[in-house]
Amino acid sequence: MASLFRPALDLMAQYAAYHRDRRNIATHFVGIPLIVFAISMLLARAEFDLGRTPMNAAIILWGLSALWYLTRGNLVLGAATAIVNGVLTALAMTLVQSTTTTGWLVIGIGSFVVGWVFQFVGHYYEGKKPAFVDDLVGLLVGPMFVVGEAMFMLGWGRPLLAEIEKRVGPTHLRDLAHPV
């Protein structure tokens, strides 16, 4: 496994090398948020007090990951990723409060499984294994990649996108009838 503390550009380019098919990227817009939501939902029931402050494992994981995103050398991308993950975590925590234990497990595990199904369907289109298979840091980079791709679509980060494409090439649609 390569260093956990590489800059955002290096992390995004390495992850992008496994994600050039546009259908794969599209499936990640569904799969990754579902997985982040599911993990937050499942961890939200691990509650404890930190001094006099009620806390849970989902908040701790969000805080640690937000700190990591914010320190990868691209503050805007890091902040946007932390915010998106924070919204998903807040949504999960709100839902946890209004569900039974059975509902919590069904929604949490169901979202996790459906999220991974989307991921693997995307990698069928890609014709490559997921990035985390070669580098577990890819599990952290996934949300940053999806947020970055959304921001690129909105016109932000053109120099970052250009450098990623310089390193790994542009996106495309892989010919499934005649795979390479």
DRENZA-787493 format. One record per residue (C-alpha): x negated, y, z; residue number from 1. Coordinates in nm, 2 decimals. Example, Ala and Ser with C-alpha at 12.3 -4.5 7.8 and 13.67 -1.06 7.14 Angstrom:
2
<gulum><X>-1.23</X><Y>-0.45</Y><Z>0.78</Z><num>1</num></gulum>
<gulum><X>-1.37</X><Y>-0.11</Y><Z>0.71</Z><num>2</num></gulum>
//
This chain:
180
<gulum><X>0.00</X><Y>0.00</Y><Z>0.00</Z><num>1</num></gulum>
<gulum><X>-0.13</X><Y>0.34</Y><Z>-0.09</Z><num>2</num></gulum>
<gulum><X>-0.14</X><Y>0.63</Y><Z>0.15</Z><num>3</num></gulum>
<gulum><X>0.19</X><Y>0.74</Y><Z>0.30</Z><num>4</num></gulum>
<gulum><X>0.06</X><Y>1.10</Y><Z>0.30</Z><num>5</num></gulum>
<gulum><X>0.01</X><Y>1.17</Y><Z>-0.07</Z><num>6</num></gulum>
<gulum><X>0.15</X><Y>1.49</Y><Z>-0.22</Z><num>7</num></gulum>
<gulum><X>0.50</X><Y>1.50</Y><Z>-0.36</Z><num>8</num></gulum>
<gulum><X>0.37</X><Y>1.52</Y><Z>-0.72</Z><num>9</num></gulum>
<gulum><X>0.17</X><Y>1.20</Y><Z>-0.68</Z><num>10</num></gulum>
<gulum><X>0.46</X><Y>1.02</Y><Z>-0.51</Z><num>11</num></gulum>
<gulum><X>0.72</X><Y>1.14</Y><Z>-0.76</Z><num>12</num></gulum>
<gulum><X>0.50</X><Y>1.04</Y><Z>-1.06</Z><num>13</num></gulum>
<gulum><X>0.43</X><Y>0.70</Y><Z>-0.92</Z><num>14</num></gulum>
<gulum><X>0.80</X><Y>0.64</Y><Z>-0.85</Z><num>15</num></gulum>
<gulum><X>0.89</X><Y>0.78</Y><Z>-1.19</Z><num>16</num></gulum>
<gulum><X>0.67</X><Y>0.52</Y><Z>-1.36</Z><num>17</num></gulum>
<gulum><X>0.93</X><Y>0.26</Y><Z>-1.25</Z><num>18</num></gulum>
<gulum><X>1.22</X><Y>0.48</Y><Z>-1.35</Z><num>19</num></gulum>
<gulum><X>1.21</X><Y>0.61</Y><Z>-1.71</Z><num>20</num></gulum>
<gulum><X>1.53</X><Y>0.45</Y><Z>-1.84</Z><num>21</num></gulum>
<gulum><X>1.81</X><Y>0.71</Y><Z>-1.80</Z><num>22</num></gulum>
<gulum><X>2.06</X><Y>0.44</Y><Z>-1.71</Z><num>23</num></gulum>
<gulum><X>1.84</X><Y>0.33</Y><Z>-1.42</Z><num>24</num></gulum>
<gulum><X>1.81</X><Y>0.69</Y><Z>-1.30</Z><num>25</num></gulum>
<gulum><X>2.19</X><Y>0.73</Y><Z>-1.32</Z><num>26</num></gulum>
<gulum><X>2.24</X><Y>0.41</Y><Z>-1.11</Z><num>27</num></gulum>
<gulum><X>2.01</X><Y>0.56</Y><Z>-0.85</Z><num>28</num></gulum>
<gulum><X>2.23</X><Y>0.86</Y><Z>-0.81</Z><num>29</num></gulum>
<gulum><X>2.49</X><Y>0.62</Y><Z>-0.66</Z><num>30</num></gulum>
<gulum><X>2.27</X><Y>0.35</Y><Z>-0.51</Z><num>31</num></gulum>
<gulum><X>2.02</X><Y>0.56</Y><Z>-0.31</Z><num>32</num></gulum>
<gulum><X>2.28</X><Y>0.79</Y><Z>-0.14</Z><num>33</num></gulum>
<gulum><X>2.49</X><Y>0.48</Y><Z>-0.05</Z><num>34</num></gulum>
<gulum><X>2.18</X><Y>0.31</Y><Z>0.10</Z><num>35</num></gulum>
<gulum><X>2.08</X><Y>0.63</Y><Z>0.30</Z><num>36</num></gulum>
<gulum><X>2.44</X><Y>0.66</Y><Z>0.42</Z><num>37</num></gulum>
<gulum><X>2.46</X><Y>0.29</Y><Z>0.52</Z><num>38</num></gulum>
<gulum><X>2.13</X><Y>0.30</Y><Z>0.71</Z><num>39</num></gulum>
<gulum><X>2.25</X><Y>0.61</Y><Z>0.89</Z><num>40</num></gulum>
<gulum><X>2.59</X><Y>0.46</Y><Z>0.97</Z><num>41</num></gulum>
<gulum><X>2.43</X><Y>0.14</Y><Z>1.10</Z><num>42</num></gulum>
<gulum><X>2.18</X><Y>0.32</Y><Z>1.32</Z><num>43</num></gulum>
<gulum><X>2.43</X><Y>0.58</Y><Z>1.45</Z><num>44</num></gulum>
<gulum><X>2.57</X><Y>0.33</Y><Z>1.70</Z><num>45</num></gulum>
<gulum><X>2.22</X><Y>0.29</Y><Z>1.86</Z><num>46</num></gulum>
<gulum><X>2.29</X><Y>0.57</Y><Z>2.11</Z><num>47</num></gulum>
<gulum><X>2.08</X><Y>0.69</Y><Z>2.40</Z><num>48</num></gulum>
<gulum><X>2.01</X><Y>1.01</Y><Z>2.60</Z><num>49</num></gulum>
<gulum><X>1.70</X><Y>1.22</Y><Z>2.54</Z><num>50</num></gulum>
<gulum><X>1.69</X><Y>1.41</Y><Z>2.86</Z><num>51</num></gulum>
<gulum><X>2.05</X><Y>1.55</Y><Z>2.88</Z><num>52</num></gulum>
<gulum><X>2.10</X><Y>1.54</Y><Z>2.51</Z><num>53</num></gulum>
<gulum><X>2.30</X><Y>1.26</Y><Z>2.35</Z><num>54</num></gulum>
<gulum><X>2.10</X><Y>1.10</Y><Z>2.07</Z><num>55</num></gulum>
<gulum><X>2.11</X><Y>0.81</Y><Z>1.83</Z><num>56</num></gulum>
<gulum><X>1.86</X><Y>0.63</Y><Z>1.60</Z><num>57</num></gulum>
<gulum><X>2.01</X><Y>0.78</Y><Z>1.29</Z><num>58</num></gulum>
<gulum><X>1.92</X><Y>1.13</Y><Z>1.40</Z><num>59</num></gulum>
<gulum><X>1.57</X><Y>1.02</Y><Z>1.50</Z><num>60</num></gulum>
<gulum><X>1.52</X><Y>0.85</Y><Z>1.16</Z><num>61</num></gulum>
<gulum><X>1.65</X><Y>1.16</Y><Z>0.98</Z><num>62</num></gulum>
<gulum><X>1.43</X><Y>1.39</Y><Z>1.18</Z><num>63</num></gulum>
<gulum><X>1.11</X><Y>1.19</Y><Z>1.12</Z><num>64</num></gulum>
<gulum><X>1.19</X><Y>1.15</Y><Z>0.74</Z><num>65</num></gulum>
<gulum><X>1.27</X><Y>1.52</Y><Z>0.71</Z><num>66</num></gulum>
<gulum><X>0.94</X><Y>1.61</Y><Z>0.87</Z><num>67</num></gulum>
<gulum><X>0.77</X><Y>1.37</Y><Z>0.62</Z><num>68</num></gulum>
<gulum><X>0.95</X><Y>1.53</Y><Z>0.32</Z><num>69</num></gulum>
<gulum><X>0.87</X><Y>1.88</Y><Z>0.44</Z><num>70</num></gulum>
<gulum><X>0.50</X><Y>1.80</Y><Z>0.46</Z><num>71</num></gulum>
<gulum><X>0.45</X><Y>1.65</Y><Z>0.11</Z><num>72</num></gulum>
<gulum><X>0.34</X><Y>1.99</Y><Z>-0.04</Z><num>73</num></gulum>
<gulum><X>0.66</X><Y>2.09</Y><Z>-0.21</Z><num>74</num></gulum>
<gulum><X>0.87</X><Y>2.28</Y><Z>0.04</Z><num>75</num></gulum>
<gulum><X>1.17</X><Y>2.33</Y><Z>-0.18</Z><num>76</num></gulum>
<gulum><X>1.19</X><Y>1.97</Y><Z>-0.28</Z><num>77</num></gulum>
<gulum><X>1.12</X><Y>1.85</Y><Z>0.08</Z><num>78</num></gulum>
<gulum><X>1.39</X><Y>2.08</Y><Z>0.22</Z><num>79</num></gulum>
<gulum><X>1.65</X><Y>1.98</Y><Z>-0.04</Z><num>80</num></gulum>
<gulum><X>1.58</X><Y>1.62</Y><Z>0.03</Z><num>81</num></gulum>
<gulum><X>1.61</X><Y>1.67</Y><Z>0.41</Z><num>82</num></gulum>
<gulum><X>1.93</X><Y>1.86</Y><Z>0.36</Z><num>83</num></gulum>
<gulum><X>2.09</X><Y>1.59</Y><Z>0.14</Z><num>84</num></gulum>
<gulum><X>1.98</X><Y>1.31</Y><Z>0.38</Z><num>85</num></gulum>
<gulum><X>2.11</X><Y>1.52</Y><Z>0.67</Z><num>86</num></gulum>
<gulum><X>2.45</X><Y>1.56</Y><Z>0.50</Z><num>87</num></gulum>
<gulum><X>2.47</X><Y>1.18</Y><Z>0.44</Z><num>88</num></gulum>
<gulum><X>2.37</X><Y>1.12</Y><Z>0.80</Z><num>89</num></gulum>
<gulum><X>2.62</X><Y>1.36</Y><Z>0.94</Z><num>90</num></gulum>
<gulum><X>2.89</X><Y>1.20</Y><Z>0.72</Z><num>91</num></gulum>
<gulum><X>2.79</X><Y>0.86</Y><Z>0.85</Z><num>92</num></gulum>
<gulum><X>2.79</X><Y>0.97</Y><Z>1.21</Z><num>93</num></gulum>
<gulum><X>3.14</X><Y>1.13</Y><Z>1.17</Z><num>94</num></gulum>
<gulum><X>3.28</X><Y>0.81</Y><Z>1.02</Z><num>95</num></gulum>
<gulum><X>3.12</X><Y>0.60</Y><Z>1.29</Z><num>96</num></gulum>
<gulum><X>3.31</X><Y>0.79</Y><Z>1.56</Z><num>97</num></gulum>
<gulum><X>3.64</X><Y>0.71</Y><Z>1.39</Z><num>98</num></gulum>
<gulum><X>3.60</X><Y>0.34</Y><Z>1.32</Z><num>99</num></gulum>
<gulum><X>3.62</X><Y>0.02</Y><Z>1.51</Z><num>100</num></gulum>
<gulum><X>3.32</X><Y>-0.20</Y><Z>1.55</Z><num>101</num></gulum>
<gulum><X>3.45</X><Y>-0.42</Y><Z>1.26</Z><num>102</num></gulum>
<gulum><X>3.51</X><Y>-0.11</Y><Z>1.04</Z><num>103</num></gulum>
<gulum><X>3.16</X><Y>0.02</Y><Z>1.12</Z><num>104</num></gulum>
<gulum><X>3.00</X><Y>-0.31</Y><Z>1.02</Z><num>105</num></gulum>
<gulum><X>3.21</X><Y>-0.35</Y><Z>0.70</Z><num>106</num></gulum>
<gulum><X>3.15</X><Y>0.00</Y><Z>0.58</Z><num>107</num></gulum>
<gulum><X>2.78</X><Y>0.01</Y><Z>0.69</Z><num>108</num></gulum>
<gulum><X>2.69</X><Y>-0.33</Y><Z>0.55</Z><num>109</num></gulum>
<gulum><X>2.92</X><Y>-0.30</Y><Z>0.25</Z><num>110</num></gulum>
<gulum><X>2.77</X><Y>0.04</Y><Z>0.15</Z><num>111</num></gulum>
<gulum><X>2.42</X><Y>-0.11</Y><Z>0.19</Z><num>112</num></gulum>
<gulum><X>2.49</X><Y>-0.41</Y><Z>-0.03</Z><num>113</num></gulum>
<gulum><X>2.68</X><Y>-0.20</Y><Z>-0.30</Z><num>114</num></gulum>
<gulum><X>2.39</X><Y>0.05</Y><Z>-0.30</Z><num>115</num></gulum>
<gulum><X>2.14</X><Y>-0.22</Y><Z>-0.36</Z><num>116</num></gulum>
<gulum><X>2.36</X><Y>-0.38</Y><Z>-0.63</Z><num>117</num></gulum>
<gulum><X>2.35</X><Y>-0.04</Y><Z>-0.82</Z><num>118</num></gulum>
<gulum><X>1.97</X><Y>-0.03</Y><Z>-0.77</Z><num>119</num></gulum>
<gulum><X>1.92</X><Y>-0.38</Y><Z>-0.92</Z><num>120</num></gulum>
<gulum><X>2.16</X><Y>-0.31</Y><Z>-1.21</Z><num>121</num></gulum>
<gulum><X>1.95</X><Y>0.00</Y><Z>-1.29</Z><num>122</num></gulum>
<gulum><X>1.63</X><Y>-0.20</Y><Z>-1.28</Z><num>123</num></gulum>
<gulum><X>1.78</X><Y>-0.45</Y><Z>-1.52</Z><num>124</num></gulum>
<gulum><X>1.82</X><Y>-0.16</Y><Z>-1.77</Z><num>125</num></gulum>
<gulum><X>1.47</X><Y>-0.05</Y><Z>-1.69</Z><num>126</num></gulum>
<gulum><X>1.32</X><Y>-0.39</Y><Z>-1.73</Z><num>127</num></gulum>
<gulum><X>1.09</X><Y>-0.33</Y><Z>-1.43</Z><num>128</num></gulum>
<gulum><X>1.09</X><Y>-0.42</Y><Z>-1.07</Z><num>129</num></gulum>
<gulum><X>1.17</X><Y>-0.16</Y><Z>-0.81</Z><num>130</num></gulum>
<gulum><X>0.88</X><Y>0.07</Y><Z>-0.70</Z><num>131</num></gulum>
<gulum><X>0.89</X><Y>-0.04</Y><Z>-0.34</Z><num>132</num></gulum>
<gulum><X>0.79</X><Y>-0.40</Y><Z>-0.44</Z><num>133</num></gulum>
<gulum><X>0.44</X><Y>-0.26</Y><Z>-0.51</Z><num>134</num></gulum>
<gulum><X>0.44</X><Y>0.02</Y><Z>-0.25</Z><num>135</num></gulum>
<gulum><X>0.68</X><Y>0.03</Y><Z>0.05</Z><num>136</num></gulum>
<gulum><X>0.65</X><Y>0.41</Y><Z>0.05</Z><num>137</num></gulum>
<gulum><X>0.88</X><Y>0.39</Y><Z>-0.25</Z><num>138</num></gulum>
<gulum><X>1.16</X><Y>0.34</Y><Z>0.00</Z><num>139</num></gulum>
<gulum><X>1.10</X><Y>0.69</Y><Z>0.13</Z><num>140</num></gulum>
<gulum><X>1.04</X><Y>0.84</Y><Z>-0.21</Z><num>141</num></gulum>
<gulum><X>1.37</X><Y>0.72</Y><Z>-0.36</Z><num>142</num></gulum>
<gulum><X>1.58</X><Y>0.99</Y><Z>-0.20</Z><num>143</num></gulum>
<gulum><X>1.33</X><Y>1.25</Y><Z>-0.29</Z><num>144</num></gulum>
<gulum><X>1.32</X><Y>1.13</Y><Z>-0.65</Z><num>145</num></gulum>
<gulum><X>1.70</X><Y>1.14</Y><Z>-0.68</Z><num>146</num></gulum>
<gulum><X>1.72</X><Y>1.49</Y><Z>-0.53</Z><num>147</num></gulum>
<gulum><X>1.43</X><Y>1.60</Y><Z>-0.76</Z><num>148</num></gulum>
<gulum><X>1.61</X><Y>1.46</Y><Z>-1.07</Z><num>149</num></gulum>
<gulum><X>1.93</X><Y>1.65</Y><Z>-0.97</Z><num>150</num></gulum>
<gulum><X>1.73</X><Y>1.97</Y><Z>-0.93</Z><num>151</num></gulum>
<gulum><X>1.56</X><Y>1.92</Y><Z>-1.26</Z><num>152</num></gulum>
<gulum><X>1.90</X><Y>1.89</Y><Z>-1.42</Z><num>153</num></gulum>
<gulum><X>1.99</X><Y>2.22</Y><Z>-1.27</Z><num>154</num></gulum>
<gulum><X>1.68</X><Y>2.38</Y><Z>-1.41</Z><num>155</num></gulum>
<gulum><X>1.46</X><Y>2.39</Y><Z>-1.10</Z><num>156</num></gulum>
<gulum><X>1.10</X><Y>2.26</Y><Z>-1.10</Z><num>157</num></gulum>
<gulum><X>1.02</X><Y>2.25</Y><Z>-1.47</Z><num>158</num></gulum>
<gulum><X>0.64</X><Y>2.26</Y><Z>-1.41</Z><num>159</num></gulum>
<gulum><X>0.68</X><Y>1.96</Y><Z>-1.17</Z><num>160</num></gulum>
<gulum><X>0.89</X><Y>1.77</Y><Z>-1.42</Z><num>161</num></gulum>
<gulum><X>0.64</X><Y>1.85</Y><Z>-1.70</Z><num>162</num></gulum>
<gulum><X>0.35</X><Y>1.72</Y><Z>-1.49</Z><num>163</num></gulum>
<gulum><X>0.55</X><Y>1.40</Y><Z>-1.41</Z><num>164</num></gulum>
<gulum><X>0.63</X><Y>1.34</Y><Z>-1.77</Z><num>165</num></gulum>
<gulum><X>0.27</X><Y>1.41</Y><Z>-1.87</Z><num>166</num></gulum>
<gulum><X>0.16</X><Y>1.13</Y><Z>-1.63</Z><num>167</num></gulum>
<gulum><X>0.43</X><Y>0.87</Y><Z>-1.70</Z><num>168</num></gulum>
<gulum><X>0.61</X><Y>0.98</Y><Z>-2.02</Z><num>169</num></gulum>
<gulum><X>0.96</X><Y>1.11</Y><Z>-2.08</Z><num>170</num></gulum>
<gulum><X>1.28</X><Y>0.93</Y><Z>-2.00</Z><num>171</num></gulum>
<gulum><X>1.44</X><Y>0.71</Y><Z>-2.26</Z><num>172</num></gulum>
<gulum><X>1.70</X><Y>0.44</Y><Z>-2.32</Z><num>173</num></gulum>
<gulum><X>1.54</X><Y>0.10</Y><Z>-2.34</Z><num>174</num></gulum>
<gulum><X>1.67</X><Y>-0.12</Y><Z>-2.62</Z><num>175</num></gulum>
<gulum><X>1.82</X><Y>-0.42</Y><Z>-2.45</Z><num>176</num></gulum>
<gulum><X>1.88</X><Y>-0.61</Y><Z>-2.77</Z><num>177</num></gulum>
<gulum><X>1.51</X><Y>-0.59</Y><Z>-2.86</Z><num>178</num></gulum>
<gulum><X>1.32</X><Y>-0.56</Y><Z>-2.53</Z><num>179</num></gulum>
<gulum><X>0.95</X><Y>-0.50</Y><Z>-2.55</Z><num>180</num></gulum>
//
